[in-house]
Amino acid sequence: MIPDQLLKGQKALVTGANSGIGKATAVAMGRAGADVVVNYVAGREEAEKVVEEIKSLGVRAVAHEADVSDEDQVVAMVNRTVEEFGTLDILVANAGLQRDAPLTEMTLARWQKVLDVNLTGQFLCAREATKEFLRRGVVPEVSRAAGKIICMSSVHQVIPWAGHVNYASSKGGVQMMMETLAQELAPKKVRVNAIAPGAIQTPINRGAWDTPEAREDLLKLIPYDRVGDPEDIALAAVALASDLMDYVVGATLFVDGGMTLFPGFATGG
C-alpha cells in the first residue's frame, strides 16, 4: 500500500474525478495527504460525494465544474485551485471520453469531440498547471520537483483499435504530447509522465466486462487473468506523483495486466 502521508502538504487537481479512474485517483491522493480539487463536467452530486470522502481523510477538497476542452474554463479552474489551496503541485489530466463508430460512420463531430477532450483538454490543463509550477518553483520540504503532470493515456496509444479511430488517435497524441512536454519542462524541474491503463472496470467500458460472456472474451487479452480496478491506476498515480519516482521523466507506465504483451502471440500467433 502507498504510505498515508506520501504526498503530505501537496495540492492536486484531478480532472474527470467524479467517477471511475478519476474518482479513485482523487481519493488516493487525499489518502496520501494531498488536498484535492475534484473536477467534473457533469454529475455534481457524485463530485460532492467524492469531496466528502476525501475530506473524511483529514485533508481539504473542493469540487469544480469545468469542461477541460474549454480554454477559459481551464484557466478559471487552475486559478481557483491556487486561490483555494495557495498553489498546485500535481495535475492528473484524466478527463476523457469515447464516441465510437466505424470509419465510414464516424462524423466529424464525433472525431472532434474526442480529440477536444482527450488531447486538447490535457494540453490546456498541462499548460495552465505549468504556469503555476514555474511561478512557484521547487519547495524542497514539499517535493523535489516544481510540479508533476500525469497524463492519462491508454494501451491504445500503441494498440490499434478498429472502430475507435478517434479514441486511439487521441491517445497516440497524448503519448507524443507528454514526451514533448517532458523534454521541454524537465530542465525546469517539472516532471511529466503518463499512465496507460488497460481494461479497467469503469462506466466508460461497462459493456466489455459486466457479463460473464464479455468478461471471458476480455480475459483472453489479459495475461494476468483479471480485469483491472480503478484503484490499480490510482495507486500508480500516487506513486508516480511522489518523490519515490523523482527520476522518472517522460515515461509511460502501462498498468494493463500484460495486455500490451499481445497475448495472442504466446502460442505463435
QUINORTA-V571235 format. One record per backbone hydrogen bond with DSSP energy under -1.0 kcal/mol. CO is the residue of the C=O (numbers start at 0). NH is the residue of the N-H. E is the energy in kcal/mol with one decimal. If there is no record, write none. Layout:
BEGIN
co->(CO,CO)
nh->(NH,NH)
e->(E,E)
END
This chain:
BEGIN
co->(2,4,6,9,10,10,11,12,13,18,19,20,21,22,23,24,25,26,27,28,29,31,32,34,35,36,37,38,39,42,43,44,45,46,47,48,49,50,51,53,54,59,61,63,66,69,70,71,72,73,74,75,76,77,78,79,80,81,88,89,90,91,91,92,101,102,106,107,108,109,110,111,112,113,114,114,115,118,119,120,121,122,123,124,125,126,127,128,129,130,131,132,138,138,146,147,148,149,150,153,154,154,160,162,163,164,165,166,167,168,169,170,171,172,173,174,175,176,177,178,179,180,181,184,184,185,188,188,190,191,192,193,194,195,196,198,199,201,202,204,205,205,210,211,212,213,214,217,218,221,227,228,229,230,231,232,233,234,235,236,241,242,244,250,252,254,255,256,257,258,261,262,264)
nh->(5,7,9,34,88,89,36,91,38,22,23,24,25,26,27,28,29,30,31,33,32,6,8,11,61,13,63,16,65,46,47,48,49,50,51,52,53,54,55,56,57,35,37,39,69,73,74,75,76,77,78,79,80,81,82,83,84,85,147,12,149,14,93,151,104,105,110,111,112,113,114,115,116,117,118,119,120,122,123,124,125,126,127,128,129,130,131,132,133,134,135,136,141,142,190,90,192,92,194,156,157,158,163,100,167,168,169,170,171,172,173,174,175,176,177,178,179,180,181,182,183,184,185,187,189,188,145,146,148,249,150,252,152,254,154,227,201,204,205,207,208,209,214,215,216,217,218,220,221,224,200,231,233,234,235,236,237,238,239,240,244,245,247,193,195,197,258,223,260,261,264,265,267)
e->(-1.6,-1.7,-2.2,-2.4,-2.7,-2.3,-2.6,-2.9,-2.3,-1.6,-2.2,-2.4,-2.5,-2.4,-2.2,-2.5,-1.9,-2.5,-1.7,-2.4,-1.7,-2.9,-1.2,-3.2,-1.7,-2.3,-2.5,-2.8,-2.5,-2.0,-2.6,-1.6,-1.8,-2.2,-2.3,-2.1,-2.4,-2.7,-1.8,-1.8,-2.2,-2.2,-3.4,-1.7,-2.2,-2.1,-2.5,-2.2,-2.1,-2.4,-2.3,-2.3,-2.1,-2.1,-2.2,-3.0,-2.8,-2.0,-2.2,-2.4,-3.0,-2.2,-1.6,-2.2,-1.7,-1.3,-2.4,-3.0,-2.4,-1.7,-2.0,-2.9,-2.1,-2.6,-1.6,-2.4,-1.2,-2.2,-2.7,-2.2,-2.6,-2.6,-2.3,-2.5,-2.3,-1.4,-1.2,-2.2,-2.7,-1.8,-2.3,-3.0,-2.6,-2.2,-2.4,-2.7,-2.5,-2.3,-2.2,-2.0,-1.8,-1.8,-1.9,-1.6,-2.8,-2.0,-2.0,-2.1,-2.2,-2.0,-1.8,-1.8,-1.6,-2.6,-3.0,-2.4,-2.2,-2.7,-2.6,-2.1,-2.1,-2.8,-1.9,-1.5,-1.6,-2.2,-3.3,-1.0,-2.9,-2.6,-2.7,-2.9,-3.2,-1.8,-1.9,-2.5,-1.6,-1.3,-1.2,-2.2,-1.8,-2.0,-2.8,-2.1,-2.0,-2.4,-2.6,-2.1,-1.2,-2.1,-2.6,-1.5,-2.4,-2.5,-1.2,-2.3,-2.2,-2.2,-2.5,-1.9,-1.5,-1.6,-2.2,-2.6,-2.6,-2.0,-1.3,-2.1,-2.2,-1.5,-2.2,-2.0,-1.7)
END
